[in-house]
Amino acid sequence: MRWISKAANAPKAKMLAAELGHLDLKIAAAALPVLADLLVRRGIEDPEAAARFLSPQLSHLHDPLQMSGMEAALDRLEAAVERKEKVLIYGDYDVDGTTAIVILKTAIELSGGAADFHVPHRIREGYGMRDEVIERAAADGVRLIISVDTGIRAFAAADTARRTGVDLIVTDHHLPGNDGVPQALAVVNPNQDGCDYPCKYLCGAGVAFKLAQGLMQRRLDAKDQSRLLMSFMKVVAIATIADAVPLLGENRVFARLGLEGLRRPVNVGLKALLEVAKLGDGRALTATEVGFRIAPRLNAAGRMDVARDVVDLFSVKDLERARQIAARLDQLNAERQDEERRIMESIERRLEEEPALREAYCVVVDGEAWHRGVIGITATRVVERYGRPTLVISREGEEAHGSGRSVPAFHLLNALESCHEMFSRYGGHAHAVGFALPSGNVQKLREHLDTYARARLTPADLEPQIEFDRELPLDEVTPELHRTLSLLEPFGMENPEPVFTARAVRLMTPPQAVKDKHVRLRIAPAAREAPASVRQGAGETPALLTPRCHPDSAATPKRRTDEGIAIEAAEEPSTAPSWRSNITFKAMGWGLKESCDRLELLAGDRLDIAYTLGMNDHPEFGGLELTLRDIRR
């Protein structure tokens, strides 16, 4: 595995560290250089931008009217509220689409209107807006339809809306096609041509939130707006994290404030969801917990059955009813995991049996009647395991449906655009796509995409790699540093958890296997030779210090000054051997047992490690912990 360092700029980092020291951020002075370096490597170089990044506020949200199409959309929506018109919200079946419905529907109701909604069935209807749904709504008296998380390529649907006398407002975040945008009353999408909105990478629920924000600014008292926006922030944070959009700019405001708000849920459906995910303990959640424990349960409804369960969950007022829906989502998620495992085992067999498929630069693998609801997440698993762009396709008679995921160096939507004639429909992003095509085109697609990818990728692009932020010796790892690094949270797309490297760390005990795939290590900082003036004898090293807990204020060795004041041993003169070089750390290597076995590690070996820094909050066994990303001899 290649280790790649992010670009550094030491002079700018030094300057930013000095300026951050003058801000009221309560950052330990010793941690400032590391924090400033990490910010600069993320492109945040001036103190004002750093302060906004480290301390997001509700006031940092942009004016909704900066988004093209927003004013026309708000004018029409407000008129519908005033006239008590029937409004239909047309969503999507994933967590982004269903939470977008929840946000906009609630905002309309709080503003004095009413709205119904339609969530397509993944199998029976598929992705996108369908003519028959619009025609049925028009016959029922609906005169305004608002799409959320869908519609940017719905040209036929826009034509049907006009023909049936329905005004259509499209709110979406997906990339428009080469043909522009549909002829709707208003199109609200920060990615459309001519839109200067500052945050281009909102998720679908984020765009719906901006429409809701604009409506409430027009319809509600100022004193109610902040409270309601903070309430919505919890839901838009879940969607933003689940949809894997960059956690920068306005998305960072959503995620940080929303995660903090999730420690005090008010909505009974949200309470039930946290309970079933075993997260309702009153603490702030992490993006990882949302991404791996909350989002999959919400997504399971659309993947395995009917996505409207998610909207119902957030709409019910009775806690017991909410618990019933949450339990159902939990069961559907378990069924999704079983189906995903079955498909993944089939794909792995195919890759083992067909070297040409395994060695393709873009993997296109298909199966008969694979569950459409899980092929997308299965594609993600293949990319993670094999490091190649992957399309997973379910053949169902003459028609096939697929989902694709990619590696950073390969724009998957452009790849599909290069052979658009093969598809009956397609769409998505640079690294995630969905599509349908005749089953007879699957082999042609496989051959075309392999040729296309080979012309644009190098073997190095497909090689597993770790991009690390900086070298950080273990004797510089402290609880104060960990607390400072927590200001960078939440971590996610474009703001990954900082990865550090440490050289020649000491392996204190043999590796301990965990569940056949993982490994637990105990390691210590690289030994630093003491100056001759303080050595006790030739070849001597300080005695090993192994505290029961990892270093915190209770485990820190102390000395006394002449004034009788206790000072941490870290303040000893730099000529003395640091006590920190004798602290040991627990380190967990998820999926690294095979690497450890290959290296034949023994106690006393020296290792180079790539790691992230965490904190175990267990009252007896807690302390600083390392998560290993890779190890080398």
Buried (B, 14 or more C-beta within 10 A) or exposed (E): BEBEBBEEEEEBBBBBBEBBEEBEBEBEEEBBBBBBBBBBBBEBBEBEEBBBBBEBEEEBBBEBEBBBBBBBBBEBBBEBBEEEBBBBBBBBBBBBBBBBBBBBBBBBEBBEBEBEBBBBEBBEBBBBBBBEBBBBBBEEEBBBBBBBBBBBBBBBBBBBBBEBEBBBBBBBBBBBBEEEBBEBBBBBBBBBEEBEBEBBBBBBBBBBBBBBBBBBBBBBEEEEBEEBBBBBBBBBBBBBBBBBBBBBBBBBBBBBBBBBBBBEBEBBBBBBBBBBBEBBEEEBBBBBBBBEBBBBBBBBBBBBBBBBBBBBBBBBEEEEBBBEBBEBBBBBBEBBBEBBEBBBEBBBEBBEEEEEBBEBBBBBBBBEEBBBBBBBBBBBBBBEBBBBBBBBBBBBEEEBBBBBBBBEEBBBBEBBBEBEEBBEBBBBBBBBBBBBBEBEBBEBBBEBBBEBBEEBBEEEBBEEBBBBBBEBBBBBBBBBBBBBBBBBBBBBBBBBBBBBBBEEBBBBEBBEEEEEEBBBBBBBBBBEEBEEEEEEEEEEBBEEBEBEBBBBEEBBBEEEEEEEEEEBBBEBEEEEBBBBBBBBBBBBBEEBBEBBEEBEBEEEBEBBBBBBBBBEEEEEEEBBBBBBBBBBE
